[in-house]
Amino acid sequence: MQTVDTPCPTCSSTEVMARLDQIRRLAEAAADKPAALGPDIDLATFSTVSERDRVDSLESLQRQIRETVLMSGFTADESERSASYFQMDRTPIYERVMDAFGGQVEVMSTEDALMKWPEELVERYWWRAVAPDKDKYTALVALHQTEGYFIRVKAGAKVEKPIQACLFISESNVTQNVHNIIILEDGAEANVITGCNIHTEVKEGLHAGISEFYVGKGAKLTFTMVHNWAEEFSVRPRTGVIVDDDGTYINNYVLLRPVRSIQAFPVCRLEGARSTGVFNTIVYGLKDSHIDLGTETQLIGEGSRSEAVARTVSYDRSVVYSRGRLIGRTNRCKAHLDCRGIVQSEQSTQWAIPDLASEGAPGAELSHEAAISPIAAEEVYYLMSRGLPKDEAMSMITKGFVSIDIPGLPEPLKQSIDRAIEETSKEAM
Amino acid sequence: MAESAALLEIEGLRVRVGEREILKGINLTIREGETHVLLGPNGGGKTTLLNTIIGFPGYQVVGGSIRFKGEDILPLEIDERARLGIGVAYQRPPAVRGVKLRQMMSVSAGGDLAEQALDDLAEQLDVTYLLDRDVNAGFSGGEAKRAEMAQLLAQQPDLALFDEPESGVDLENVAVVGGAIQHLLKGDRASARPRAGLIITHTGHILSYVNADVGHVLFDGQLACHGNPLDLIDDITTSGYEKCVECATCKR
């Protein structure tokens, strides 16, 4: 298989080298460790993504690529963005912080960041929220990392315009093994939109993505991800989020296209007092997709709060798992899960798996409501009696079912998600 | 004065729900501009008649006919009947998550209601604050009725059906809903046919606000007697439905 890459050729400090070596050894030991969930993937069938040429402007990307990434809210017109990161296959081909946000935002590849601040990164952020030996996919990224984005918002900076990042794959039969880090320093606020996309001609492949997010005291990170994959493509994201006192993490995830399999179960640790985690998930299961998604929230800090809402609609022969785990570890915490699904095909399967635990926290208030049910006939008739044909009535109700009110979403992105949902609903009907 | 044209013509209508025949030969003609009131005990078939006109599945027509504007509507789907000009205000409309009252009003108007007109309508029925909420989700009795009226006013149907518009509603809201019904049915309508209405009521409270022309008592699946709606209600209040049905004087 592939050779082990050195993540930091310029690092010289003994502590840094020792930790990097430890990460490597942990990863090597886990190189064949299957994931706890999801179908196993034979990593030997893929090669690593290739290098690409850098570009001077996003406008110079092929029109087809620009249109594809726009589906995820990534726009070549940067006037409504504060910063951009675009990675094509292995290469970060474009990074830019708009002038108005200079000094507030840092955007670069994680490998550049590691070389720039090795001690700080390794001590505080590098594989601190996700374990390198969690499974073979974390090990793959730890041993054969192919860049990934580093975004840091400086203390107190309130970045009104979204920061956008895109991880693009343009070739088949490869793995893209990215390691992403987002740091919001104390009091910072930012809205990060990321899209993972593949070229329309790409069929098979694997995206393994490690994401480590650190939300500082009183900081607020809204992270929105719209995924567009392909029918033969596999995806294994591994995400860890750590939220400090009074910090807020809002996660919006939207999957509207078929995928061979995706399995992700991000872990959000609400370590700070009064910290908050909010998770909104919209999933369309299409064709033969195997989708296994959920979130684990650990309520550790006193007064921490969490809410998770998931809406899943499955068609064709898709299999969808909608998980949610809440673990209360402090007496004064409160969390709620709300997952609802509609199964639209007799060949499709859905699982809703809420999972609550109170660990030594008698005062923890954890609750869930999970439901899988069809569209109620009386609702369809109600809309029909206002003059709407049956298929349009069903489409409007399905669209309404998945349209979660997502706070903090920029209006153009909200509109593009709504448009995508509308198109998917129509196609699926 | 010449009689106005017949809008809804029901002849010999027999309807079965499951194994049970609920309507046993209904004859009813509603002409343009007329407002009819349907009275009768619970289980007598009033809602069955309404739902059969709307076209809900599960109401099996085993005899007779329903014509609207001269067209046989029995083969038509619910939405086709609505687009032909039949509107309804439900007694207990379902909550539809994710679909806003604003969307329902727009749909009711066939998608061509200007934003300003929609806002004006909403203000008229005091539902402005409900426009961007999921329709009927957590609405109080009065809110649900006002939201129904807002949709009906947006739709502007030629025949409007009302299922117990005053039930579960306080007096203040009965006035708002009643005013809207009166406005819909009797308001000026230049260059178009006068509207007609059919109102199911138990108490007749709504008739303080709406001028109804004819009342009918639906009893045991048949229209048993007809007359001035307020007189009929008086008779029923003093003597009960059965007496009213037996009473020869109230039969035409």
Interface residues (C-beta under 8 A of the other chain):
Chain A: A376 A377 E378 E379 Y381 Y382 L383 M384 S385 R386 G387 L388 P389 K390 A393 M396 I397 K399 G400 F401 V402 S403
Chain B: I54 G55 F56 P57 E77 I78 D79 A82 R83 V88 Y90 P93 P94 V96 R97 G98 V99 K100 Q103 M104 V107 S108 G110 D134 Q151 Q155
